[in-house]
Amino acid sequence: MADRAALEDLVRVQGERVRGLKQQKASAEQIEEEVAKLLKLKAQLGPDEGKPKFVLKTPKETLTGKYGEDSKLIYDLKDQGGELLSLRYDLTVPFARYLAMNKLTNIKRYHIAKVYRRDNPAMTRGRYREFYQCDFDIAGQFDPMLPDAECLKIMCEILSSLQIGDFLVKVNDRRILDGMFAICGVPDSKFRTICSSVDKLDKVSWEEVKNEMVGEKGLAPEVADRIGDYVQQHGGVSLVEQLLQDPKLSQNKQALEGLGDLKLLFEYLTLFGIADKISFDLSLARGLDYYTGVIYEAVLLQPPARAGEEPLGVGSVAAGGRYDGLVGMFDPKGRKVPCVGLSIGVERIFSIVEQRLEALEEKVRTTETQVLVASAQKKLLEERLKLVSELWDAGIKAELLYKKNPKLLNQLQYCEETGIPLVAIIGDQELKDGVIKLRSVASREEVDVRREDLVEEIKRRTSQPLCIC
């Protein structure tokens, strides 16, 4: 047993050596040589029947090394055993780990769940430490830019259907950024930290960004100036074509690949009918380290202060991009699964909707109920129960107050407070006449509807899709 234990230790050490060489991108010959040694050691162990199957358990430090400078916003915890743990920072890293654990190479999914950021809350802007994200991702090996274009189409469709105002989706590519930094003279070791500075251009001026890069991060002023010439440009496919002709940028392999993919992306976005919502913005950097290709961010726009000015961005509500290397970080053999996805900030959307409703002095709709079954006199509980049951059976979203003899005024006030649009009122006279009095809460108009026609009338009045704004 002792000899076997020693041999297993040698296999483990050799396995770590092979993985290390792969991460360091060592030569193929060197890797093959070490893999051969590993296989020879494994052969000495003999067959492994009866041994438990390898399962990727919850790993330590899953979140580290994925978010760049944003890592300072991770909530770090330690359990009683001293193991370093963290609260979930986003839904992308857990998704990548799920793919690796289950050896999935092709999936399309959406996910809504809570995440946590150790950040300064801003309640009026929907910025919290605990909040919900809604993610959509496509994983798998596909032809270039097709899944990426679909993600952008979905993002535009969601934001349009929410009717929260005009928006713009900024698009860039991590390869273009890295190529731009390279030709401008940024040292490789500073790529990510300078990327983080550039990403602040939507909030502060270029001068402030330049001062941070030079004063705090030690970048040469002339290098910062060269970066400034690029990152202050934005436009559409014409800018992509212009940069493809740039004498320096076009000579960088990474940048050239990124620009070529962006040109193809714009072709697909035009076919999807959303190219007018997309802007190629060289200042978009998205600080998360796991992005490898196209990146995007949706911002809401406010009208220009004066005619002729461009609309201003008032906040990010959605973002995403391509992360082809993330799954491989969790796979024991380093197998990669190309992925692209988007994330919608749920609380950010809600805060905008609430502010708009408050400005319009409108009530926030808190229920999907279409009609309240009410009574005008006492001792009509049985009739209310019979009617609400009929409406439920017909697929109408109906409810009633849980009181035997509620006052009519209280029932009407409940509808106004919760936003229920219709009230079906039963009274002694209505029962005799075989009708139901249908009241519009907003206009307070009432009409008598034959009981057998009530379902059709309610459906007709509520057939328009609900709008939350």
N, C-alpha and C positions, 0 to 999 in steps of 0.2 A: 504493500500500500504506500509505503514511504517513497519507493522508487517512482510509482505512478504519480504521486503528488508532485514530486520534483519535476517529472516530465511535463505535467500539466502547467506548472509554473513557466517552464521554458516555452511551451506553446503560447501561453498568454503574452509573455514578453516579446516573442517573435511576432505575434499578431499585432501588438502595439507598434512594433518597429515598421511593419508593412503599412499600417494605416498612417503613421507619421510621414513615411516617404511619399505616400499618395497625396497627403495634404500639402507637403512641400513641393509637389510636382517634380519629383526626382525623375531621372531618366528611366525609360521603359526597361532597359537592360538591368539597371540596378533593382528595380521593383521585381522583375521576373526572377532574379537571382534570390532575393529574400523570400519571395512566395514559394519558390522551390524548397528552400530550407524549412519553411513552415509546414509544407505538405509532408516532407520527410519526417518531421517531428510528430505530426498527427498520425502518420502511418504506424509509428512505433507504439502509439497508444492502443492500436487495434480497434475493433468495432466498438461502437458506442450504444449498442442495444441496451435498453433499460434506462438510459440516461434521460432526464427530463428534457423536453424540447425547449430550445432557446426562445424566451419571450422577452421582448423589449419592455422592461418595467419602467415605472416612473423615474426618470433620470434626475440627478442633481443638476442644478444650474441650467435648466432647459432654456431659460430666457436670456442668459448672458451671451454677449457677443452678437446679438441680432439687431440691436436698435441704435447703435452708434451713441451719439451724445444724448439721445433721449433715454438712455439707460438710467440716468439719474432720476427719472420719473417712476421707475419700477418700485413697487412696495416690497422690500426685502423682509423676509420672516425667517425665524429659526425655530424648528420644532424642539421638543424636549430632548431629542437625541443629538441636537447640535447640527442637524443637516440644514444646509442653506436652501430655503424655499422662497417662493414669491407668489404674490397674487397675479392673476392673469392680466397681462398688459394689453393684449389684443386677441383677435380670434384667428389670425393668420398663422402664427407660430404653432399653436395647438393643432390646427388643421394639417400643417405639414408633418407634424409628429404622428398624427393619426394615419396619414398616408403611409409613412414609413413603417409603423407598427403593423399595419394590416396588408402591407405589400401591394397597395393599390397604385395603379399607373394611369387610370382613366376615370374621372368622375366630374360631375357638375353638381354643385350644391349651394344652398343658402343656409345661413345660420344667424340667429338672433340671440344674444346673450350679454351678460354683464362683463365689463372689464374695469380695470382700476388704474388710476394715474396719481402719483404723488405730486400733484400740481397745485397751483393757486387757483381756487375756484372762482368763477365769475358767473354768478347765478343768472344775471340778466342776459348773458350771452349763451346760456345753456352749457357752460363749461363746469363739469363736476369731477369729483374724485372717484365716484362710483357711477357708472352710466352704461347705457345699452348701445351696442353696435349691431348693425345689420350688414352681414357680409354675403357676397356672392363670389364664387370662385369656379374656375374651369381648370382642371388638371389633366394633362395628357400631351402626347407628342402630335402636334398638328401643323399644318402649313402656316407660314408666318402671317401674323397680324389678324387672322380670322377670329380667334377667340378674343383678342384684344379689342377689336372693333365691336364685337357683340357686347362686351362689358361696358364700353362707352355708350352704346345704344341703350342698354338697360339703365345706366346711370341717368341719361337724359330723359328716358321715359318716366322714371320714378320722379325726378324733380319737376318735370312738366305736369304730371298728373297730380302732384301735391299742390300745384298752383301757388307757390310761395314767392313768386316774383321772377324777374329775369335773372338768368344765371349764365355763367361762362365756365367751360371746362378747359383748364390749362393743361397742356400736354408737353412732355419733354421725354428724353431718354437718358438713362444713366450712362450709356456708352458715349453719348455726345458730350455729357458733362465731363467725364473722365478724359476724353480726347481733347476737349477744350482746355482743361487744366494742364494737361501734358504739354500742349503746344504753347501755352502761356508761361510755362516755366515753374509750375507748382511742384514741389518735391512729392514723390509718391506717398511718403509718410503723412503728408498733410492733406491728401485728397478729401478724406471724410470730414475733417474738421472745417476745411474751407467750404465744402459742400453745405455744411450746416449753417455757415454764415450767409451764403448766397440765398439759402431758403428763407431768410428773414426779409428779403426785398419786398415782399407783399405787405410788410408792416412798417418798415423804416426806410429811410432814404439811402441812396447809394453811398453817400458820404459816410453815413454811420456804419454801413456794412464794411466799407473800405477801412475805416478806422479800426474796426474790430479785427479784420484780417491782418492789418499791419501792426497795430499797437498791441493786441492781445495774443495773436497767433504767430507773430514773427515773420509774416510774408513780406517780401521786398515790395516797395511801393510801385515800381514799374511793372511788376507781375500783376499786382492788384489792378492797375490801370488797364492792362491788356484784357484781364477778365471782365472789367467793366464795359469794355467795348462790345463784348458778346452778350453778357447777361441782361443788358438793358434793351435787347431786341425782342420783339414778339410780332406774330403775324400768322399767316396761314401757310398753305402749301407753297406759295411763292417764296416765302422765307426759307423753307426747306431747300428749294431748288437753288436759291441764292447761295446758301451755305455749302451746297454740293459743289459749287464753283469756287469756294473760298480757297485761295492758294495754299494756306497752311492746314486748315481743318480737313480739307479733302485728302490730305496726305496721311492723315492718321487713320489707321485701320478700324479702330473701335468707333470713332466718330462717323466714319463713312458707312459702316454697317448700320449704325443707329439712324442716320439720315435716310438711308435707303429704305429701312423699315417704316420710318415715319411717312415717307412719300407714298408707300403702298397703303399705309393706314388711312391716309387722307382720301385715297381713291375709294376705299371701302366705306368710309364715313360719308362721303358724297352719295354713294349708292343707298346708304341707310337714311339719307335725308337729314343729317345732323351736323354737317360740316360747318354750318354757320354758327353753331354753338361751341365750336372747338377753336382754341388759340394755341399755336406753337409758341411757348414761352420759355426762353433760355434761362430765366431766373428760377424756374421751378426745380427744386432739388430733392424734396422729400427726404428728410434726414435718416430714415430707417436704413440700416446697413444691408438688409436682405434683398433690396431691389436690384435687379440685374439688367433690365431693359427699359421698355416704355413705362413712364410714370404719369399720373394725372391727378388733378385736384379740381373740384367744382366749387366755385365761389358765387355767392349771390351778388347782384349788382344793384346799385342805387342810381337813380337818374342823375345826369350831369347837372352841376350847379348852374352852368351857363350854356347856352346853345353853342354847339361846336366842340364842346369838351367831351372826352371819353367817359363812359360810366365808371364809377369806382367800385371796387370789390369791398363788400362789407362783412365777409367772413366765409370760411370754408365749411361746407356741409357734407362733403363726400370726397373720397380720395381712393387711390389704389395704384396698381402697377403690376409688373411682371417680376416674379421671384423664382427663377429657374434652379437656383442652387440650394434652396432652403430644405427641401425634403432630404437631400443627400446628407445634410448635417446630422440627421437622426437615423439614417439607414446604416446598419452595421457594416455593409459593404460599400457604402458611399454612393449607392445608385441614385441618380437624379431623376426627378419627375418635373418637367416644365409646368409652371403654374402662372396664372394671371387672375386677378380678382379686384374687387372694389369693396369699400366699406362706407356705409351711410351713418352719420351721427344722429341717432334718434332724438336725444334730448335737445340737440341744437335745432333740429327741425321743429320740435314741439315749442321751444321758446320763441321761435320766429312766428309760428302760427298764433300763439297766445298774445304776443305783442300786437299783431295785426288785428286780432279780434277785439282787444282792448281799445285800440285806436278807433275802431269802427263802432265801439260800444255794443258789441254783439256778445251773446252768451256762448260759453264754450259748451259744445255738445258733449254730454257725458254718457250717452246711451244710444244704442241703435234702435231702440223701441220706436215703432212706427205709429202706434196708436195706444192710448190709454182707455180702457173700458171703465166708464164712470156711471154713477147713478145720481139722479136729481132728487130722489126722495129716499126715505128710510125703507128698510125691509126689502131691499132688492138685491141682496147678496147672491141668492140663488140664480137670479137672472144674469147678473154680472159674470158668475162662474160659468154658466152655460154659454154665454156669448164669447168670453175670452177663450174657452175651449174650442169653439167653432173657428175662431180666427187662427188659433195655433194649428189646428188640423189643416187649415188652408194655406199654411206657410207664412202667415202674417206675424210679424214681431210685435206682440201685444203684451200688456201687463195691466194689473189693477192694484189699488192700494189694499194692504192687508188689514183692513178694518171692516167691521160689519156695516156700519152706517157712517161713512165719511161724509163730511160736508162737501157740497159741490165746489165751493170756492177753494177749499184746500186741494181738491183734485186738480182744478185748473191751475192753481199756483205751482203745484208739483210739476206739471207739464212745462210751464214757463221756465222753471228753475233748471230742469234737466234737458230741455230742448226737444221734447216730444212734440212732433208737428200736429198731430190729430187727436181728438177726443171723441169717442163713441159714447154718447150719453143715452142711458135708458131711463125712462120715466113711465109713470102709470099710463099716461095718454099715449105715449109711443107704443107701449105694449098692446093697447087696445087697437091702435091703427096699423099694427104690423110694420112699424118703421123704426129706424134708429136715427137719432139726431147726430149728425157728423159735424164737428166744430173744428175750424182751422184756428190753431192757437195764435198764429202770427196776426191774422186779419180779424179774428173773432167772429168771422161769418159762420152761420149755421144753416145747414140744409137737412131736410128729412130725406132719408134714403131707405128704400124698401129693404127689409132684412136680407132677402135673397140676393140683393144686388150689392150688399155692403162690401164683401170681399173684393169684387171687381173694382168698386169705386176707390177703396183704399189703395189697391195696387196701382190704379191709374194715377192717383195723386202722389204716390211715393215712388213712381217708376224712374224719376230722374236720379242719377247717381249722387250719393251724398258727397258734399265737399266740406273739408275741414277748415276752410278759410273763407 
